[in-house]
Amino acid sequence: MMHLYLIRHGIAVDREDPNCPPDTERPLTPKGMKRSHAAALGLRALDVKPNAVLTSPWLRAVQTAEIFCETIGYSSKKIIRTDALKGTSAPSDLLRELQSMKALVVLCFGHEPHLHLVIGHVLHTSAKITELKKAGLALLELERVSPPQGRLLALYPASTLRLLAK
């Protein structure tokens, strides 16, 4: 049984900003860094101890993963960057990657709408169950990865994670 934490990146530079870099290089804003750290404190309060951490290679997701890992005491050097968490990837790409892992608790940092598509794929529905807010988290329990079989255990908006830290 695997516990899969899907976490959306924090607040990033607005893509409409005339000085905005290409989408793959959009960084977190100072507010995004601060709120991601506050949300990570909530994850720490839940006493989550990952065996593996994966992130999209896109800058804002990498920065969010590093903030969360630093906060919960997981070495950022062990973060795995994977194309399976890019905003343009198919949910099945991530599940294929997870299938080869022996981890029981996995944190994945990515983007919307990709993350809610992963949730739908695991739950065998095309219904839009949720759209994760910035630095929000969904927890799935996977009985098996292939074919996917699991259930949604929790949804934590970043605001709820911040409250858990208090």
C-alpha positions as CSV (number, residue, x, y, z in Angstrom):
1,M,0.0,0.0,0.0
2,M,1.4,3.4,-1.0
3,H,0.5,6.8,0.3
4,L,0.8,9.3,-2.5
5,Y,0.9,13.0,-1.6
6,L,0.2,15.2,-4.7
7,I,1.2,18.8,-4.0
8,R,0.8,21.7,-6.3
9,H,3.5,24.3,-6.6
10,G,3.3,27.6,-4.8
11,I,2.4,31.0,-6.2
12,A,4.6,31.7,-9.2
13,V,5.4,34.8,-11.3
14,D,2.3,35.6,-13.3
15,R,2.6,34.4,-16.9
16,E,0.9,37.7,-18.0
17,D,3.8,39.7,-16.5
18,P,5.8,41.2,-19.4
19,N,9.0,40.2,-17.7
20,C,7.9,36.6,-17.2
21,P,10.4,34.0,-18.3
22,P,9.3,31.0,-20.3
23,D,6.7,28.8,-18.5
24,T,9.2,26.1,-17.5
25,E,11.4,28.7,-15.8
26,R,8.7,30.7,-13.9
27,P,9.9,31.0,-10.3
28,L,7.9,31.3,-7.1
29,T,7.2,34.8,-5.9
30,P,8.4,35.9,-2.4
31,K,4.7,35.4,-1.3
32,G,4.7,32.0,-3.0
33,M,7.9,31.0,-1.0
34,K,6.4,32.2,2.2
35,R,3.1,30.5,1.8
36,S,4.7,27.3,0.6
37,H,6.9,27.2,3.7
38,A,3.8,27.8,5.9
39,A,2.0,25.0,4.1
40,A,5.0,22.7,4.6
41,L,4.8,23.4,8.3
42,G,1.4,21.9,8.2
43,L,2.7,18.8,6.5
44,R,5.4,18.6,9.2
45,A,2.6,18.7,11.8
46,L,1.0,15.7,10.1
47,D,4.4,13.9,10.7
48,V,4.7,12.8,7.1
49,K,8.0,10.9,6.5
50,P,8.4,10.3,2.8
51,N,10.5,7.4,1.4
52,A,10.7,9.3,-1.9
53,V,10.1,12.8,-3.3
54,L,9.5,13.5,-7.0
55,T,9.0,16.8,-8.7
56,S,8.3,18.3,-12.1
57,P,11.6,19.7,-13.5
58,W,9.8,23.1,-14.0
59,L,11.4,25.7,-11.7
60,R,8.3,26.6,-9.5
61,A,7.7,22.9,-8.7
62,V,11.4,22.3,-7.9
63,Q,11.4,25.3,-5.6
64,T,8.2,24.2,-3.8
65,A,9.7,20.7,-3.4
66,E,12.9,22.1,-1.9
67,I,10.9,24.3,0.6
68,F,8.8,21.4,1.7
69,C,11.7,19.0,2.0
70,E,13.8,21.5,4.0
71,T,10.8,22.0,6.3
72,I,10.1,18.3,7.0
73,G,13.7,17.3,7.2
74,Y,14.1,15.4,4.0
75,S,17.3,16.0,2.1
76,S,16.7,18.1,-1.0
77,K,19.6,16.3,-2.6
78,K,17.4,13.2,-2.8
79,I,14.6,14.9,-4.7
80,I,14.0,13.1,-8.1
81,R,13.1,15.4,-11.0
82,T,10.9,13.6,-13.5
83,D,9.2,14.5,-16.7
84,A,6.2,12.4,-15.5
85,L,5.2,15.4,-13.3
86,K,5.4,18.1,-16.0
87,G,2.1,19.9,-16.6
88,T,2.0,18.4,-20.1
89,S,2.4,14.7,-19.0
90,A,-0.2,12.0,-19.0
91,P,-1.3,10.6,-15.6
92,S,-0.2,7.1,-16.7
93,D,3.4,8.4,-17.0
94,L,3.6,9.1,-13.3
95,L,2.0,5.8,-12.4
96,R,4.5,3.9,-14.5
97,E,7.3,5.7,-12.7
98,L,5.7,4.9,-9.3
99,Q,5.4,1.3,-10.2
100,S,9.2,0.8,-10.3
101,M,9.5,2.3,-6.8
102,K,9.5,0.4,-3.5
103,A,8.5,3.5,-1.5
104,L,5.5,3.4,0.8
105,V,5.2,7.2,1.2
106,V,5.8,9.4,-1.8
107,L,5.5,13.2,-2.2
108,C,5.0,14.5,-5.8
109,F,5.2,18.1,-6.7
110,G,3.5,19.3,-9.9
111,H,1.0,21.3,-11.7
112,E,-2.7,21.7,-12.4
113,P,-4.6,20.4,-14.3
114,H,-2.2,17.4,-14.4
115,L,-2.5,16.6,-10.7
116,H,-6.3,16.4,-10.7
117,L,-6.1,14.2,-13.8
118,V,-3.8,11.8,-11.8
119,I,-6.5,11.7,-9.0
120,G,-9.2,11.0,-11.6
121,H,-7.1,8.2,-13.2
122,V,-6.5,6.5,-9.8
123,L,-10.2,6.8,-8.9
124,H,-11.4,5.7,-12.4
125,T,-13.4,8.8,-13.1
126,S,-13.3,11.6,-15.6
127,A,-15.2,13.8,-13.2
128,K,-13.2,16.8,-11.9
129,I,-12.9,15.8,-8.2
130,T,-10.8,18.8,-7.3
131,E,-8.4,21.4,-8.5
132,L,-5.6,21.8,-6.1
133,K,-4.9,25.4,-5.0
134,K,-1.3,26.6,-4.9
135,A,0.7,24.6,-2.3
136,G,-2.4,22.5,-1.7
137,L,-2.2,18.7,-1.2
138,A,-4.2,15.6,-2.0
139,L,-3.5,12.3,-0.3
140,L,-4.2,9.1,-2.2
141,E,-3.9,5.6,-0.8
142,L,-2.9,3.2,-3.6
143,E,-3.7,-0.4,-3.1
144,R,-1.9,-1.1,-6.4
145,V,-0.2,1.1,-9.0
146,S,-0.9,-0.9,-12.1
147,P,-3.7,-1.0,-13.0
148,P,-4.3,1.9,-10.6
149,Q,-6.6,1.1,-7.6
150,G,-6.9,3.5,-4.8
151,R,-8.9,6.0,-2.9
152,L,-8.7,9.7,-2.0
153,L,-8.0,10.0,1.8
154,A,-7.7,13.7,2.2
155,L,-7.6,17.1,0.6
156,Y,-5.7,19.9,2.3
157,P,-5.9,23.4,0.8
158,A,-2.8,25.4,1.7
159,S,-4.9,27.4,4.1
160,T,-5.7,24.3,6.1
161,L,-2.1,23.2,6.1
162,R,-1.1,26.6,7.5
163,L,-3.7,26.1,10.3
164,L,-2.4,22.7,11.1
165,A,1.0,24.2,11.8
166,K,-0.4,26.5,14.5
